[in-house]
Amino acid sequence: MPTSLTLQDVFLAQKTIAPLIRHTPLIPSLSLSERTGMAVYLKLELLQETGAFKVRGAANKILNLPAEARRHGVVTVSTGNHGRAVAYVAGQLGMNAAVCISERVPENKVHALRQLKAEVVIHGQSQDEAEGQARYLQAERGATLIPPFDDPLIIAGQGTLGLELLADLPEIETVLVPLSGGGLIAGVALALKSANPNIRVVGVSMERAAVMYRSLQ
């Protein structure tokens, strides 16, 4: 696994995950373009099999596992989309996937995970407690932990979205990226700025999210 990333890692990820990932459409938004006075496009990652971009990173991480590691399955911690991505990819490869979530995760998300045949492990009142359970299962089973964002292979997988943006709109000037854990913006920025350093990549987070609020204090 690479400890630092280059554009070549993103291209390699694109080739690796191609069987499981859709090149999603980039469509113009007439309403947003009118409101802003500039051409605004939307990248429709909701059309991925799991409904979100997270499947890109999960696929790259899991598909890079050696055969012995695959036999022991994977485990992750998630509040929704990453868990669905891990469950979907593992299911496509005939692997076991345990997804650890806290008791606060809504029932609709639990149901979505179970629809993908994930082993849903509900533990604790917080994401930190659920992560502790995931690490316990990792050690107990010899499973591979699939982190939601802080992993080079995950970041390279998310960066393939940036390659698609460049392919579909070479003249792109600014990209707004949802910002939570940081895996998506790291990968997209790597892909875009390696090709053109003048492209602006802007992270967008909820103003009143607890983590963002404390970070700004």
C-alpha positions in Angstrom: 0.0 0.0 0.0 1.4 3.4 -0.9 2.3 5.7 2.0 2.2 8.8 -0.2 0.1 9.4 -3.3 0.6 10.6 -6.8 -1.6 11.0 -9.8 -0.5 7.6 -11.0 -2.1 6.0 -8.0 -5.4 7.6 -8.9 -5.1 6.3 -12.5 -4.3 2.8 -11.1 -7.3 3.0 -8.8 -9.5 3.9 -11.8 -8.4 0.8 -13.6 -8.8 -1.4 -10.5 -12.4 -0.3 -9.6 -13.8 -0.1 -13.1 -15.8 -3.3 -12.9 -17.7 -2.1 -9.9 -18.0 1.7 -10.5 -20.1 3.8 -12.8 -18.7 6.8 -14.6 -21.5 9.1 -13.4 -22.9 11.9 -15.5 -21.9 15.6 -15.1 -24.9 17.6 -15.9 -25.6 21.4 -16.1 -27.8 22.9 -13.4 -29.9 25.6 -15.0 -31.3 26.9 -11.7 -27.9 27.2 -10.0 -26.3 28.7 -13.1 -29.0 31.4 -13.2 -28.6 32.1 -9.4 -24.9 32.4 -9.6 -24.3 33.9 -13.0 -21.9 31.2 -14.0 -22.0 27.7 -15.5 -22.7 25.2 -12.7 -22.5 21.5 -13.1 -23.6 18.6 -10.8 -21.8 15.3 -10.6 -24.4 12.6 -10.0 -22.8 10.2 -7.7 -26.2 9.2 -6.4 -26.3 7.0 -9.5 -23.6 4.7 -8.1 -24.9 1.3 -7.1 -24.9 2.3 -3.4 -26.1 5.9 -4.0 -22.9 7.7 -3.0 -19.2 8.2 -4.0 -18.0 6.1 -1.0 -18.0 3.0 -3.1 -15.0 4.3 -5.1 -12.6 4.2 -2.1 -14.1 1.0 -0.6 -13.7 -0.8 -3.9 -10.1 0.3 -4.3 -9.2 -0.8 -0.8 -10.9 -4.2 -0.9 -9.9 -5.1 -4.4 -6.2 -4.5 -3.4 -6.5 -7.1 -0.6 -4.5 -10.3 -1.1 -6.4 -13.6 -1.3 -5.5 -14.6 2.3 -6.9 -11.4 3.7 -10.1 -11.7 1.7 -10.8 -15.1 3.3 -10.9 -13.4 6.7 -13.4 -10.8 5.6 -13.5 -7.1 6.3 -14.9 -4.9 9.1 -15.7 -1.2 9.2 -17.3 1.5 11.2 -19.9 3.7 9.5 -23.0 5.9 9.9 -24.3 4.8 6.5 -22.8 5.3 3.1 -19.3 3.9 3.8 -20.8 0.8 5.4 -23.1 0.3 2.4 -20.1 0.6 0.1 -18.1 -1.9 2.0 -21.0 -4.3 2.2 -21.7 -4.0 -1.5 -18.1 -4.5 -2.7 -17.6 -7.4 -0.2 -20.8 -9.0 -1.5 -19.7 -8.8 -5.1 -16.5 -10.6 -4.1 -18.1 -13.2 -2.0 -16.6 -11.9 1.2 -18.0 -11.4 4.7 -18.4 -7.8 5.8 -19.1 -6.7 9.4 -20.3 -3.1 9.7 -20.2 -1.6 13.2 -22.6 1.2 14.0 -23.8 3.0 17.1 -27.2 2.7 18.6 -28.0 6.2 17.3 -27.9 5.2 13.6 -31.4 5.4 12.2 -33.3 2.2 11.4 -33.6 3.0 7.7 -29.8 2.9 7.5 -29.6 -0.3 9.4 -32.2 -1.8 7.0 -30.1 -0.6 4.0 -27.0 -2.4 5.3 -28.9 -5.6 6.0 -30.4 -5.5 2.5 -26.8 -5.8 1.2 -26.2 -8.9 3.5 -23.9 -7.1 5.8 -23.3 -8.4 9.3 -24.6 -5.3 11.2 -23.0 -4.9 14.7 -24.8 -2.3 16.8 -22.6 -1.2 19.7 -22.5 1.8 22.0 -23.9 5.4 21.9 -21.2 7.0 19.8 -19.1 6.5 16.7 -16.0 6.2 18.8 -17.6 3.2 20.7 -18.6 1.6 17.4 -15.0 2.0 16.1 -13.7 0.3 19.2 -15.9 -2.6 18.5 -14.7 -2.7 14.9 -11.1 -2.9 16.1 -12.0 -5.6 18.5 -13.6 -7.7 15.7 -10.6 -7.0 13.5 -8.3 -8.5 16.1 -10.6 -11.4 17.0 -11.2 -12.5 13.4 -8.1 -11.4 11.7 -10.3 -9.3 9.4 -9.1 -6.2 7.6 -10.4 -2.9 8.8 -11.6 -0.7 6.0 -11.4 2.9 7.2 -13.9 5.5 5.9 -11.4 8.1 4.7 -7.9 8.1 6.3 -6.2 5.5 4.1 -4.1 6.1 0.9 -6.1 3.5 -1.1 -9.4 5.0 0.0 -8.2 8.5 -1.0 -6.9 7.3 -4.4 -10.3 5.6 -5.1 -12.2 8.8 -4.2 -9.8 10.7 -6.5 -11.1 8.8 -9.5 -14.1 11.2 -9.3 -11.7 14.0 -10.2 -10.4 12.1 -13.2 -14.0 11.9 -14.5 -14.5 15.6 -14.0 -11.4 16.3 -16.1 -12.5 14.0 -18.8 -16.0 15.4 -19.0 -15.2 19.1 -18.5 -11.5 19.8 -19.3 -12.1 23.6 -18.9 -13.3 23.2 -15.3 -12.2 26.1 -13.0 -13.6 25.5 -9.5 -14.9 22.4 -7.8 -16.9 22.4 -4.6 -16.5 19.2 -2.6 -18.5 18.1 0.5 -16.1 18.0 3.4 -16.4 15.6 6.3 -13.6 13.1 6.9 -11.5 14.6 4.1 -11.0 11.5 1.9 -13.0 12.8 -1.0 -11.5 16.3 -1.1 -8.0 14.9 -0.7 -8.4 12.5 -3.7 -10.2 15.0 -5.9 -7.6 17.7 -5.2 -4.8 15.3 -6.0 -6.3 14.4 -9.3 -7.3 17.9 -10.4 -4.3 19.9 -9.2 -1.9 17.3 -10.6 -3.4 18.0 -14.0 -3.9 21.7 -13.6 -2.6 23.6 -10.5 -4.9 26.5 -11.3 -8.1 24.6 -10.6 -9.7 25.8 -7.3 -10.8 23.0 -5.0 -13.1 24.2 -2.2 -14.3 22.1 0.7 -17.9 22.7 1.9 -19.0 21.8 5.4 -22.0 22.5 7.6 -21.5 25.8 9.4 -23.1 24.5 12.6 -21.7 21.0 12.6 -20.2 20.3 16.0 -16.8 19.4 14.7 -16.6 22.4 12.4 -17.8 24.7 15.2 -15.1 23.5 17.6 -12.4 23.6 15.0 -13.2 27.3 14.4 -13.0 28.2 18.1 
